[in-house]
Amino acid sequence: MSFSKGIKTIAAATLGAAMVFAAAACGTSDASDGSSSGSASGSSDSSKIESFDVSGIQKDDAIAALLPESVTKDGVLTVGTDTSYAPAEFLAADGKTPVGYDVDLTKALGKVFGLKTENVTSTFDSIIPSVGSKYDLGISSFTITPERAEAVDFVSYYKAGSTWVTKKGNPDKFDPSSLCGLKIAVQTGTTQEEEVNAADKQCPADKKIEVLSNKLQTDVTTNVVTGKAVAFYADSPVAGYAISQTGDQLESVGEDVGVAKQGVAIKKGDTATAEAVQKAIQKLMDDGTYTKLLDHWGVKSGAIDKAEINPTDVEG
């Protein structure tokens, strides 16, 4: 990651908070690791966050039988995940074990299918192109959009809006309605990046938005913590978690906007896997496991009650 020119003058507390996020991003590559239960150093005071316990979930033979051999032949459900997006998906204190509510959902699905699970750490924008070849599924806070739906099929499982985040006290008087001429941080390949780039096209030539796009959300957050960017734009649960993990150095600005459904990405046209995933998620919703899992991570506000294949009402 790159830091602002005046990094040496930043208070030690700020650097400490930035290092929390740097640690979460360590080892982000296509090196895979099983998503076994464990604890993560997920806060600025090093308190441990435990993964949701999925041990009580039983295999559903009827749902498992729906999966094609291409998924089941190795006994492992392989899922592409960008582990820089806490609390949905991030790395534990060991720098290699994926944790988060999306990771726990992966493990829950594996239990229903009777398969082991493996979350493969990758950059966000590389996951969808690899679903069906490198990964059985992509589970990484994907907002369902028409453009993405042309490349993969989706099963909806969550909803989230977008939130603006700036330094505590908003010292730069940041106004989300007036972005021209500002430095804005976003994660590469996200809907938030698309929105900021679209806003930039409306700005005059002498007041263009400087879009600081990073592949890792951890780096996006650090850009604001260190003062390189005025604000960042991200999914609401991610923004809220970032605020809590930086020692009260950040705050949200304005109301959440654009609440939309998120989905599990599945190879385009793989109707058998899509049906199996839909039925498995719906089972977890109906028996209460899904709500308990989200509540465990403090993100129950994004719960939905119906898992759908390629939903048309993608707005939350």
C-alpha positions as CSV (number, residue, x, y, z in Angstrom):
1,M,0.0,0.0,0.0
2,S,1.1,3.6,-0.4
3,F,0.9,6.3,2.2
4,S,0.6,10.1,2.1
5,K,3.6,12.3,1.7
6,G,3.5,13.4,5.3
7,I,3.3,9.9,6.8
8,K,6.1,10.5,9.3
9,T,4.0,13.2,11.0
10,I,1.0,11.0,11.6
11,A,0.3,10.2,15.2
12,A,1.4,6.7,16.4
13,A,-2.2,5.8,17.3
14,T,-3.2,6.4,13.7
15,L,-0.4,4.1,12.5
16,G,-1.5,1.5,14.9
17,A,-5.0,1.5,13.5
18,A,-3.6,1.3,10.0
19,M,-1.6,-1.7,11.0
20,V,-4.7,-3.5,12.1
21,F,-5.9,-3.4,8.5
22,A,-2.5,-4.2,7.0
23,A,-2.4,-7.4,9.1
24,A,-5.8,-8.4,7.8
25,A,-4.5,-8.1,4.2
26,C,-1.3,-10.1,4.7
27,G,-0.8,-13.0,2.3
28,T,-3.7,-12.1,0.1
29,S,-3.2,-14.1,-3.0
30,D,-4.5,-17.3,-4.6
31,A,-2.9,-19.4,-2.0
32,S,-5.8,-21.4,-0.5
33,D,-6.6,-22.2,3.1
34,G,-9.5,-24.1,4.7
35,S,-12.1,-22.0,6.4
36,S,-11.9,-23.9,9.7
37,S,-13.4,-22.4,12.8
38,G,-11.0,-20.2,14.8
39,S,-10.6,-16.7,16.3
40,A,-9.4,-13.5,14.7
41,S,-7.6,-10.5,16.0
42,G,-10.4,-8.3,14.8
43,S,-10.2,-5.2,16.9
44,S,-7.9,-2.4,17.8
45,D,-7.6,-3.8,21.4
46,S,-6.7,-7.3,20.1
47,S,-9.9,-8.8,21.5
48,K,-10.7,-12.1,19.8
49,I,-13.7,-12.7,17.6
50,E,-14.9,-16.3,17.4
51,S,-16.4,-17.8,14.2
52,F,-20.0,-18.9,14.3
53,D,-20.3,-22.6,15.4
54,V,-21.7,-24.6,12.4
55,S,-21.0,-28.0,14.0
56,G,-24.7,-28.7,14.7
57,I,-25.8,-28.3,11.0
58,Q,-26.7,-31.7,9.5
59,K,-26.3,-32.8,5.9
60,D,-29.5,-32.6,3.9
61,D,-29.3,-35.6,1.5
62,A,-32.0,-34.3,-0.9
63,I,-30.3,-31.0,-1.3
64,A,-26.9,-32.5,-1.5
65,A,-28.0,-34.8,-4.3
66,L,-28.8,-31.8,-6.5
67,L,-25.1,-30.8,-6.8
68,P,-23.4,-32.0,-10.0
69,E,-20.4,-34.2,-10.0
70,S,-18.2,-31.3,-11.1
71,V,-18.7,-29.8,-7.6
72,T,-18.8,-33.0,-5.5
73,K,-16.1,-35.2,-7.0
74,D,-13.3,-33.9,-4.8
75,G,-15.4,-33.7,-1.7
76,V,-14.6,-30.0,-1.3
77,L,-16.7,-26.9,-1.9
78,T,-14.2,-24.4,-3.2
79,V,-15.2,-20.7,-2.8
80,G,-13.4,-17.6,-4.1
81,T,-13.3,-14.9,-1.5
82,D,-11.6,-11.5,-1.2
83,T,-10.4,-11.6,2.4
84,S,-9.9,-7.9,2.9
85,Y,-13.6,-7.0,3.5
86,A,-14.3,-7.3,7.2
87,P,-16.6,-8.3,8.7
88,A,-17.8,-10.3,5.7
89,E,-14.5,-11.9,4.8
90,F,-11.1,-11.2,6.3
91,L,-8.0,-13.0,7.6
92,A,-7.5,-14.2,11.2
93,A,-4.5,-13.2,13.3
94,D,-2.4,-15.9,11.6
95,G,-2.6,-14.0,8.4
96,K,-4.0,-16.9,6.4
97,T,-7.2,-18.3,7.8
98,P,-10.4,-16.7,6.3
99,V,-13.0,-15.6,8.8
100,G,-16.2,-13.5,8.7
101,Y,-19.9,-14.0,8.1
102,D,-19.6,-14.9,4.5
103,V,-16.9,-17.5,5.4
104,D,-19.3,-18.9,8.1
105,L,-22.0,-19.0,5.5
106,T,-19.7,-21.0,3.3
107,K,-19.1,-23.5,6.1
108,A,-22.8,-23.7,6.8
109,L,-23.5,-24.5,3.1
110,G,-20.7,-27.1,3.2
111,K,-22.4,-28.8,6.2
112,V,-25.8,-28.9,4.3
113,F,-24.0,-30.4,1.3
114,G,-21.9,-32.8,3.3
115,L,-18.7,-31.3,1.8
116,K,-15.6,-29.8,3.3
117,T,-15.1,-26.2,2.5
118,E,-12.2,-24.1,1.3
119,N,-12.2,-20.3,1.0
120,V,-9.6,-19.4,-1.5
121,T,-8.2,-15.9,-0.9
122,S,-8.3,-13.8,-4.1
123,T,-8.7,-10.2,-5.2
124,F,-12.3,-9.1,-5.6
125,D,-12.3,-8.4,-9.3
126,S,-10.7,-11.7,-10.2
127,I,-13.4,-13.9,-8.6
128,I,-16.3,-13.8,-10.9
129,P,-14.2,-14.6,-14.0
130,S,-13.0,-17.7,-12.2
131,V,-16.3,-19.1,-11.0
132,G,-16.9,-22.5,-12.6
133,S,-13.2,-23.1,-13.3
134,K,-11.0,-22.3,-10.3
135,Y,-13.9,-21.9,-7.8
136,D,-17.2,-23.8,-7.4
137,L,-18.8,-20.6,-6.0
138,G,-17.9,-16.9,-5.4
139,I,-19.0,-15.6,-2.0
140,S,-17.6,-12.2,-1.4
141,S,-20.3,-9.5,-0.8
142,F,-21.2,-9.4,-4.5
143,T,-24.0,-6.9,-5.1
144,I,-26.3,-8.3,-7.7
145,T,-26.1,-6.1,-10.8
146,P,-27.2,-6.5,-14.4
147,E,-23.6,-6.4,-15.6
148,R,-22.5,-9.1,-13.2
149,A,-25.6,-11.2,-13.9
150,E,-24.4,-11.4,-17.5
151,A,-21.3,-13.3,-16.4
152,V,-22.6,-15.5,-13.6
153,D,-25.9,-16.6,-12.0
154,F,-26.7,-15.4,-8.5
155,V,-28.5,-16.7,-5.4
156,S,-29.5,-13.8,-3.1
157,Y,-28.7,-14.1,0.6
158,Y,-28.2,-10.6,2.0
159,K,-28.8,-6.9,1.5
160,A,-26.6,-3.9,2.1
161,G,-26.4,-0.3,1.2
162,S,-23.4,2.0,0.6
163,T,-21.9,4.2,3.2
164,W,-19.5,7.2,3.0
165,V,-16.7,7.3,5.7
166,T,-14.3,10.1,6.5
167,K,-12.1,11.1,9.4
168,K,-13.7,11.6,12.8
169,G,-15.2,15.0,13.1
170,N,-15.2,15.4,9.3
171,P,-12.3,17.9,9.4
172,D,-12.4,18.4,5.6
173,K,-16.2,19.2,5.7
174,F,-16.8,16.3,3.3
175,D,-20.2,16.4,1.5
176,P,-21.2,13.3,-0.5
177,S,-23.2,15.5,-2.8
178,S,-20.1,17.5,-3.8
179,L,-17.4,15.1,-4.9
180,C,-15.7,17.1,-7.7
181,G,-12.1,18.0,-7.0
182,L,-11.7,15.5,-4.1
183,K,-9.7,12.3,-3.5
184,I,-12.0,9.4,-3.0
185,A,-11.0,5.9,-2.0
186,V,-12.8,2.8,-3.3
187,Q,-12.2,-0.9,-3.8
188,T,-11.4,-2.0,-7.3
189,G,-14.3,-3.7,-9.1
190,T,-17.0,-2.7,-6.6
191,T,-20.3,-0.9,-7.4
192,Q,-19.0,2.0,-5.3
193,E,-16.1,2.4,-7.7
194,E,-18.6,2.5,-10.6
195,E,-20.7,5.1,-8.9
196,V,-17.7,7.4,-8.1
197,N,-16.4,7.0,-11.7
198,A,-19.9,7.9,-13.0
199,A,-19.9,11.0,-10.7
200,D,-16.5,12.0,-12.0
201,K,-17.9,12.2,-15.6
202,Q,-20.2,15.0,-14.4
203,C,-17.3,17.1,-13.0
204,P,-15.7,20.0,-14.9
205,A,-12.3,19.3,-16.4
206,D,-10.5,21.4,-13.8
207,K,-12.2,19.7,-10.8
208,K,-12.1,16.0,-11.6
209,I,-12.4,13.4,-8.8
210,E,-9.2,11.6,-8.0
211,V,-10.4,8.1,-7.6
212,L,-7.9,6.1,-5.5
213,S,-8.8,2.5,-6.3
214,N,-7.2,-0.4,-4.4
215,K,-7.7,-4.1,-4.8
216,L,-7.9,-4.5,-1.0
217,Q,-10.5,-2.8,1.2
218,T,-7.9,-2.7,3.9
219,D,-5.8,-0.3,1.8
220,V,-8.9,1.7,0.9
221,T,-9.5,2.3,4.6
222,T,-5.9,3.1,5.3
223,N,-6.0,5.8,2.6
224,V,-8.6,7.7,4.7
225,V,-7.0,6.9,8.1
226,T,-3.6,8.3,6.9
227,G,-5.2,11.3,5.1
228,K,-4.4,10.3,1.5
229,A,-8.1,10.4,0.7
230,V,-10.9,12.6,2.0
231,A,-13.4,9.7,2.2
232,F,-14.0,6.1,1.2
233,Y,-17.2,4.5,-0.1
234,A,-18.1,0.9,0.7
235,D,-20.8,-1.5,1.7
236,S,-22.6,-0.5,4.9
237,P,-21.5,-3.4,7.1
238,V,-17.9,-3.1,5.9
239,A,-17.9,0.6,6.6
240,G,-19.4,0.1,10.1
241,Y,-16.8,-2.5,10.9
242,A,-13.9,-0.3,9.6
243,I,-15.1,2.5,11.8
244,S,-15.1,0.3,14.9
245,Q,-11.7,-1.2,14.2
246,T,-9.8,2.1,13.8
247,G,-10.0,3.2,17.3
248,D,-12.7,5.8,16.8
249,Q,-10.7,7.7,14.1
250,L,-13.4,7.4,11.4
251,E,-17.1,8.2,11.1
252,S,-19.9,7.8,8.6
253,V,-21.3,10.7,6.7
254,G,-24.9,11.0,5.7
255,E,-27.4,8.1,5.4
256,D,-26.9,4.7,3.8
257,V,-27.8,4.7,0.2
258,G,-28.6,2.2,-2.6
259,V,-29.6,-0.7,-0.4
260,A,-29.4,-3.8,-2.7
261,K,-29.3,-7.5,-2.6
262,Q,-26.0,-9.5,-2.6
263,G,-25.6,-13.0,-3.9
264,V,-23.6,-16.1,-4.2
265,A,-22.0,-16.2,-7.7
266,I,-22.4,-19.5,-9.6
267,K,-21.2,-20.5,-13.1
268,K,-23.6,-19.1,-15.7
269,G,-26.1,-21.7,-16.8
270,D,-25.2,-24.2,-14.0
271,T,-28.8,-24.6,-12.9
272,A,-28.2,-27.7,-10.7
273,T,-25.7,-25.9,-8.5
274,A,-27.9,-22.8,-8.4
275,E,-30.9,-24.8,-7.3
276,A,-28.8,-26.6,-4.6
277,V,-27.4,-23.3,-3.3
278,Q,-30.8,-21.7,-3.3
279,K,-32.4,-24.6,-1.3
280,A,-29.5,-24.8,1.1
281,I,-29.6,-21.1,1.9
282,Q,-33.4,-21.2,2.3
283,K,-33.1,-24.1,4.6
284,L,-30.7,-22.2,6.8
285,M,-33.0,-19.2,6.7
286,D,-36.1,-21.3,7.6
287,D,-34.5,-23.2,10.5
288,G,-33.0,-20.0,12.1
289,T,-29.3,-20.8,11.5
290,Y,-28.9,-17.9,9.1
291,T,-30.3,-15.3,11.5
292,K,-28.2,-16.6,14.3
293,L,-25.1,-16.5,12.1
294,L,-25.7,-12.9,11.1
295,D,-26.5,-11.9,14.6
296,H,-23.2,-13.4,15.8
297,W,-21.4,-10.9,13.6
298,G,-23.7,-8.0,14.4
299,V,-25.0,-7.6,10.8
300,K,-28.5,-9.0,11.2
301,S,-29.9,-5.7,9.8
302,G,-29.0,-7.0,6.3
303,A,-31.0,-10.2,6.6
304,I,-33.5,-11.2,4.0
305,D,-36.1,-14.0,4.3
306,K,-36.1,-15.5,0.8
307,A,-33.2,-16.9,-1.2
308,E,-33.8,-16.5,-5.0
309,I,-32.0,-17.5,-8.2
310,N,-31.3,-14.4,-10.2
311,P,-33.8,-12.2,-8.4
312,T,-35.3,-9.3,-10.5
313,D,-36.1,-7.1,-7.5
314,V,-32.4,-6.6,-6.6
315,E,-33.1,-3.4,-4.6
316,G,-33.3,-4.1,-0.9
